[in-house]
Amino acid sequence: MTTKKVSHVVKRPGLRLKDPDYEIPVAEDLVTTPGIRQNQKDVDFYSRSYPLESQNIEYTADRSWVWTVYSPEEEESHLEHERLQAPVVNAAATSADVAPTAAPTGKDVTEEIKTKARELGFGEVGMTRYDRRYTFKYKKRWTRFEHAICLAYEQDYERTQSIPSSFAEYTHFGTYRTMSQLGLMMADYIRSLGYHAQVHSPNDNSAPYIPMFVAAGLGQLGANGQLLSPHFGSRARLMVITTDAPMTYDQSVDYGIHKFCEVCQVCVNRCPGRALMRDKVWWRGVEKHKLVYERCRPVMARYSGCGVCMKVCPIQKYGMKPVMEHYVETGEVLGKGSHELEGFSIEGKGYFGPGQLPHFNHDFFEIPHGRSEDLLFEQFKEKLSNHEIPDGPAGDEALRSFKKRVEEILAEPETDSMFAVMPEEA
């Protein structure tokens, strides 16, 4: 055992409104910089020259494909979620146009908003500027207000530990439904203070939210590509509300996560698809552990959303305070190497303990790439190359069918909500 010297102690509000403060010691050898390392010039360049687009817009081909591999139970679960969530997503989409219900006072309302969010059950809340550099292309005209209220809601602990399973996937959906409704209630409260509020639904994201949560001091980006928040780690579900209400911004914090993840590596070692990278790279101006999408998506689609990288994170399992205290006291990662932390089961594959991973053949990772219209064009070109489209009336009918399908795809609404692409349309 090696006792570590403490560099600083991060003090956060307790998980619930009246809980005592939560103090997290950060060992000296884990210190980097608050937030995340960025090259601002590169972030500016990529946001202007190669702006981000939502995965559900940019990769519509595999978004349709996933419906072909769901089990009947999973398909029904997804359909139910989308049906229940659609009214809330639609309400959020027009929320910026709802007028305030009182006259603004002009005073800073940061503490009033934070208190209300905690009363409603949000475990983490912080304020920052809404960073338009991360806004998805299809949402550029939609976003309206400058200030971002970052809200994190805790996903049920017990169900999360059953990942990957339909049991865990159900609570994932349920958490989004609950927090979406609470977000609409928060917006009503902000309007009662005299200001506008735009709800950025967790089911119709306007941007990658994690950079703004980091800027608001609510955690740091983990090696698993998720926000590691103080109370519930990667078990946090995220949403944003933007507003024109006067407020004071929070500051980013060094929780020691970047160095800790380099020491820990449990999520990297346990990923069934080998989709997580051991070392950081610079990507679009940000230093991060880059996830390999093509290795992750096939596993997520076939095995109840997977989420092993969430389950095996010690900060998710035990909380940031116990994990960092254990590291200070012993120099070790709490739970690393144990079945309690690292074990998981995959339906049809069995149980995998520390050091064990499932095997998938090469064809398993062959999924459609890009947009649906691009895939359709590639398939049509292949048919032409193989002389599968004859001359005459039969060929003309094939062309008309191709044209009709392209028009149908292009007419589909641009939304991050999967409700826009039901299996009968895919």
PyMOL commands that set and color helices and strands:
alter all, ss='L'
color gray80, all
select helices_A, chain A and resi 28-30+40-49+55-58+60-68+72-93+95-97+110-120+132-134+137-139+157-160+166-192+210-215+257-264+266-270+293-302+308-311+314-318+320-330+339-342+362-365+372-385+393-411+418-420
alter helices_A, ss='H'
color red, helices_A
select strands_A, chain A and resi 6-12+22-27+124-129+147-154+197-200+220-221+227-228+236-243+281-283+286-288+344-346+350-352
alter strands_A, ss='S'
color yellow, strands_A
deselect
rebuild
show_as cartoon
